[in-house]
Amino acid sequence: MKAISIFLVQLVLIFVISIFISNTHAATRTQFWPKMCASCHDGKTAMSKEAMRGKYQTVTVFSEAVQNKGGRCMNILKNDKKMIKKVANEIGLK
C-alpha cells in the first residue's frame, strides 16, 4: 500500500512539473500583437501595424517612441523593454 501511495505522489509531482514547464515554454512563444495591440492599432483608433512599419524603421526608434511619446494607453509597456522589442519584432521591425 505504501509503495502505491509513493508512486501516486511521484506521478502527481511529474504531472505538476510538466505543466509548469509547458506553460513556461508556451509563454515564450505567445504573440502579443494580436492579443494586446491589434484591437486598438487598427488604423482608426491608433496607427496600424503597416503605418508603424513605415514610420519606425528600427526596433530602437520604435522603443524610444513607445517610452517617450506613447499615450496613457501605452503605460503598460513603457517600463518593459523586452516586451517592446518583442512587439516590434512581431510587427516586422529589425
Z-matrix of the N, CA and C atoms (Angstrom, degrees):
N
C 1 1.445
C 2 1.529 1 111.09
N 3 1.341 2 115.64 1 -40.86
C 4 1.454 3 119.89 2 -179.46
C 5 1.530 4 110.71 3 -64.78
N 6 1.321 5 117.28 4 -37.79
C 7 1.464 6 121.55 5 179.31
C 8 1.524 7 110.92 6 -63.69
N 9 1.319 8 117.11 7 -37.88
C 10 1.469 9 121.02 8 178.96
C 11 1.522 10 110.52 9 -66.91
N 12 1.323 11 117.66 10 -42.20
C 13 1.465 12 120.02 11 -179.73
C 14 1.525 13 111.08 12 -67.13
N 15 1.324 14 117.80 13 -38.12
C 16 1.467 15 120.69 14 176.13
C 17 1.520 16 109.99 15 -64.28
N 18 1.318 17 116.95 16 -42.62
C 19 1.459 18 121.24 17 177.82
C 20 1.524 19 110.89 18 -60.04
N 21 1.327 20 117.57 19 -44.70
C 22 1.465 21 121.21 20 -180.00
C 23 1.526 22 111.69 21 -64.44
N 24 1.312 23 117.44 22 -40.05
C 25 1.467 24 121.18 23 177.50
C 26 1.526 25 109.98 24 -63.05
N 27 1.308 26 117.28 25 -44.07
C 28 1.461 27 120.62 26 178.28
C 29 1.519 28 111.22 27 -63.86
N 30 1.313 29 116.71 28 -40.12
C 31 1.458 30 121.02 29 178.59
C 32 1.527 31 111.07 30 -62.52
N 33 1.313 32 116.66 31 -43.40
C 34 1.468 33 121.15 32 178.28
C 35 1.525 34 110.39 33 -64.15
N 36 1.318 35 117.72 34 -43.28
C 37 1.463 36 120.64 35 178.64
C 38 1.525 37 111.72 36 -61.39
N 39 1.313 38 116.87 37 -43.70
C 40 1.468 39 120.50 38 177.60
C 41 1.522 40 110.27 39 -61.57
N 42 1.315 41 117.39 40 -41.30
C 43 1.457 42 121.87 41 178.96
C 44 1.526 43 110.87 42 -62.69
N 45 1.315 44 117.38 43 -47.23
C 46 1.470 45 121.48 44 -179.48
C 47 1.522 46 110.66 45 -63.47
N 48 1.308 47 117.52 46 -44.35
C 49 1.463 48 121.00 47 179.30
C 50 1.522 49 110.70 48 -63.77
N 51 1.318 50 118.24 49 -40.91
C 52 1.468 51 120.33 50 179.63
C 53 1.522 52 111.30 51 -65.48
N 54 1.318 53 117.74 52 -36.66
C 55 1.468 54 120.32 53 176.55
C 56 1.518 55 109.98 54 -65.29
N 57 1.325 56 117.56 55 -43.62
C 58 1.458 57 121.03 56 179.18
C 59 1.522 58 110.93 57 -60.57
N 60 1.308 59 117.31 58 -46.02
C 61 1.460 60 121.50 59 -179.49
C 62 1.519 61 110.88 60 -64.88
N 63 1.316 62 118.21 61 -42.46
C 64 1.463 63 120.33 62 -178.92
C 65 1.521 64 110.99 63 -67.31
N 66 1.319 65 118.51 64 -37.53
C 67 1.463 66 120.79 65 178.17
C 68 1.514 67 111.35 66 -68.10
N 69 1.312 68 117.88 67 -37.49
C 70 1.453 69 121.09 68 178.21
C 71 1.522 70 109.86 69 -64.47
N 72 1.309 71 117.17 70 -43.71
C 73 1.458 72 120.90 71 179.03
C 74 1.521 73 110.88 72 -65.73
N 75 1.315 74 117.97 73 -39.93
C 76 1.461 75 121.26 74 179.59
C 77 1.517 76 110.85 75 -64.27
N 78 1.306 77 117.64 76 -35.07
C 79 1.464 78 120.53 77 -179.54
C 80 1.521 79 111.33 78 -64.27
N 81 1.323 80 117.76 79 -31.70
C 82 1.455 81 119.47 80 179.39
C 83 1.523 82 111.50 81 -74.96
N 84 1.327 83 117.75 82 -22.57
C 85 1.457 84 121.29 83 -179.25
C 86 1.519 85 113.08 84 -91.96
N 87 1.314 86 118.71 85 -12.62
C 88 1.454 87 122.50 86 -174.61
C 89 1.513 88 110.75 87 -63.90
N 90 1.315 89 115.87 88 133.81
C 91 1.453 90 120.52 89 174.27
C 92 1.519 91 108.34 90 -91.09
N 93 1.327 92 115.25 91 129.07
C 94 1.449 93 120.07 92 -176.42
C 95 1.523 94 112.61 93 -90.04
N 96 1.332 95 118.16 94 -27.78
C 97 1.460 96 120.31 95 -177.89
C 98 1.525 97 112.01 96 -55.13
N 99 1.333 98 119.87 97 -53.73
C 100 1.471 99 118.93 98 -177.82
C 101 1.526 100 113.30 99 -63.47
N 102 1.319 101 117.48 100 -32.92
C 103 1.461 102 120.56 101 -176.12
C 104 1.520 103 113.17 102 -84.57
N 105 1.337 104 117.16 103 -38.36
C 106 1.453 105 119.85 104 -171.11
C 107 1.522 106 114.41 105 -107.85
N 108 1.308 107 118.68 106 -25.89
C 109 1.461 108 120.25 107 -167.10
C 110 1.527 109 114.57 108 -116.75
N 111 1.318 110 117.02 109 -38.37
C 112 1.464 111 121.61 110 -168.84
C 113 1.522 112 113.77 111 -60.58
N 114 1.316 113 118.33 112 -32.99
C 115 1.467 114 119.72 113 -176.59
C 116 1.525 115 111.87 114 -64.62
N 117 1.316 116 118.87 115 -34.71
C 118 1.472 117 121.19 116 178.02
C 119 1.526 118 111.78 117 -92.58
N 120 1.325 119 116.93 118 -37.19
C 121 1.465 120 120.87 119 -177.94
C 122 1.527 121 109.38 120 -86.37
N 123 1.329 122 114.67 121 65.85
C 124 1.460 123 122.00 122 -177.97
C 125 1.525 124 112.58 123 -108.20
N 126 1.332 125 117.16 124 1.98
C 127 1.455 126 121.28 125 -178.05
C 128 1.513 127 112.71 126 94.56
N 129 1.312 128 117.81 127 -13.76
C 130 1.467 129 122.17 128 178.49
C 131 1.524 130 110.09 129 -105.66
N 132 1.314 131 116.20 130 -55.78
C 133 1.462 132 121.02 131 -179.87
C 134 1.523 133 110.41 132 -75.48
N 135 1.301 134 116.90 133 -46.93
C 136 1.466 135 123.51 134 178.76
C 137 1.525 136 108.48 135 -143.42
N 138 1.312 137 115.41 136 167.32
C 139 1.458 138 122.35 137 -177.03
C 140 1.536 139 111.35 138 -53.57
N 141 1.330 140 116.60 139 135.87
C 142 1.465 141 121.22 140 -179.17
C 143 1.528 142 111.23 141 -74.65
N 144 1.317 143 114.82 142 167.33
C 145 1.463 144 121.34 143 178.21
C 146 1.530 145 110.79 144 -57.96
N 147 1.316 146 116.67 145 -43.35
C 148 1.463 147 121.06 146 -179.08
C 149 1.524 148 111.18 147 -64.79
N 150 1.333 149 116.60 148 -41.08
C 151 1.464 150 120.48 149 178.60
C 152 1.526 151 111.08 150 -65.13
N 153 1.319 152 116.72 151 -38.38
C 154 1.467 153 119.89 152 178.61
C 155 1.520 154 111.15 153 -66.90
N 156 1.334 155 116.75 154 -37.87
C 157 1.467 156 119.24 155 177.12
C 158 1.521 157 110.84 156 -62.59
N 159 1.332 158 116.89 157 -35.16
C 160 1.457 159 120.15 158 178.14
C 161 1.517 160 113.08 159 -73.85
N 162 1.318 161 116.79 160 -36.61
C 163 1.465 162 120.99 161 -176.20
C 164 1.526 163 112.57 162 -81.22
N 165 1.311 164 117.59 163 -41.93
C 166 1.468 165 122.39 164 -177.09
C 167 1.523 166 108.26 165 -108.28
N 168 1.309 167 116.24 166 109.28
C 169 1.463 168 120.73 167 -173.65
C 170 1.527 169 113.55 168 -81.16
N 171 1.337 170 117.34 169 -24.80
C 172 1.463 171 120.34 170 -177.29
C 173 1.526 172 110.68 171 -131.65
N 174 1.317 173 114.87 172 164.84
C 175 1.466 174 120.96 173 176.98
C 176 1.523 175 109.99 174 -63.24
N 177 1.332 176 117.36 175 -37.82
C 178 1.466 177 121.48 176 -179.01
C 179 1.519 178 111.38 177 -63.48
N 180 1.319 179 117.09 178 -46.49
C 181 1.469 180 120.98 179 179.56
C 182 1.525 181 109.99 180 -64.11
N 183 1.317 182 116.94 181 -41.92
C 184 1.462 183 121.68 182 178.06
C 185 1.529 184 110.70 183 -62.35
N 186 1.330 185 116.96 184 -44.96
C 187 1.467 186 121.37 185 -179.48
C 188 1.521 187 111.42 186 -61.56
N 189 1.320 188 116.90 187 -43.75
C 190 1.464 189 120.63 188 178.55
C 191 1.521 190 111.20 189 -63.39
N 192 1.316 191 117.00 190 -39.28
C 193 1.464 192 120.24 191 179.02
C 194 1.523 193 111.29 192 -65.02
N 195 1.318 194 117.19 193 -42.88
C 196 1.469 195 120.41 194 178.95
C 197 1.520 196 110.28 195 -63.28
N 198 1.325 197 116.98 196 -44.77
C 199 1.461 198 120.68 197 -175.73
C 200 1.524 199 113.20 198 -73.73
N 201 1.320 200 118.09 199 -34.40
C 202 1.463 201 120.51 200 -173.32
C 203 1.523 202 114.36 201 -103.00
N 204 1.323 203 117.65 202 -32.13
C 205 1.457 204 120.57 203 -173.92
C 206 1.518 205 113.60 204 -114.27
N 207 1.307 206 117.30 205 -10.52
C 208 1.460 207 120.73 206 -177.20
C 209 1.520 208 112.02 207 -61.75
N 210 1.316 209 115.61 208 143.35
C 211 1.458 210 121.04 209 179.69
C 212 1.520 211 111.85 210 -71.84
N 213 1.330 212 115.39 211 -176.58
C 214 1.465 213 120.40 212 -178.70
C 215 1.519 214 112.14 213 -59.96
N 216 1.316 215 116.82 214 -31.86
C 217 1.464 216 119.50 215 -179.29
C 218 1.527 217 112.07 216 -67.26
N 219 1.315 218 116.97 217 -16.51
C 220 1.465 219 121.13 218 179.54
C 221 1.526 220 112.65 219 -92.87
N 222 1.323 221 117.90 220 2.65
C 223 1.471 222 120.92 221 -178.57
C 224 1.519 223 112.63 222 -57.89
N 225 1.318 224 117.28 223 -30.16
C 226 1.466 225 120.62 224 -179.81
C 227 1.529 226 111.66 225 -62.55
N 228 1.329 227 117.40 226 -25.37
C 229 1.463 228 121.52 227 -178.06
C 230 1.517 229 114.18 228 -100.82
N 231 1.309 230 118.16 229 -20.11
C 232 1.465 231 120.99 230 -169.06
C 233 1.523 232 114.82 231 -55.11
N 234 1.303 233 118.51 232 -32.21
C 235 1.465 234 120.79 233 -178.21
C 236 1.522 235 113.27 234 -103.71
N 237 1.315 236 117.38 235 8.86
C 238 1.463 237 121.11 236 -177.58
C 239 1.533 238 109.84 237 -117.78
N 240 1.324 239 115.84 238 84.15
C 241 1.466 240 120.91 239 -175.66
C 242 1.525 241 112.44 240 -63.28
N 243 1.332 242 117.18 241 -35.75
C 244 1.470 243 119.70 242 178.61
C 245 1.523 244 110.72 243 -62.88
N 246 1.323 245 116.58 244 -42.32
C 247 1.460 246 120.72 245 -179.96
C 248 1.526 247 110.65 246 -66.12
N 249 1.330 248 116.83 247 -41.49
C 250 1.467 249 120.47 248 178.62
C 251 1.524 250 109.72 249 -60.28
N 252 1.324 251 116.88 250 -44.97
C 253 1.469 252 120.31 251 179.70
C 254 1.520 253 111.31 252 -64.98
N 255 1.320 254 117.34 253 -37.97
C 256 1.465 255 120.86 254 178.72
C 257 1.526 256 110.29 255 -63.83
N 258 1.321 257 116.84 256 -45.07
C 259 1.466 258 120.56 257 179.01
C 260 1.524 259 109.88 258 -64.89
N 261 1.329 260 117.44 259 -41.84
C 262 1.467 261 120.81 260 178.47
C 263 1.526 262 110.86 261 -59.33
N 264 1.308 263 117.10 262 -42.09
C 265 1.470 264 120.44 263 177.48
C 266 1.521 265 111.26 264 -66.10
N 267 1.324 266 116.94 265 -37.16
C 268 1.462 267 120.35 266 179.97
C 269 1.526 268 112.36 267 -66.06
N 270 1.335 269 117.13 268 -31.71
C 271 1.469 270 118.03 269 179.55
C 272 1.521 271 111.94 270 -87.54
N 273 1.331 272 116.57 271 -1.64
C 274 1.459 273 119.91 272 172.47
C 275 1.510 274 115.47 273 103.55
N 276 1.330 275 118.53 274 15.01
C 277 1.464 276 120.64 275 177.68
C 278 1.521 277 109.69 276 -87.77
N 279 1.314 278 115.93 277 147.63
C 280 1.476 279 121.61 278 179.59
C 281 1.508 280 110.14 279 -117.26
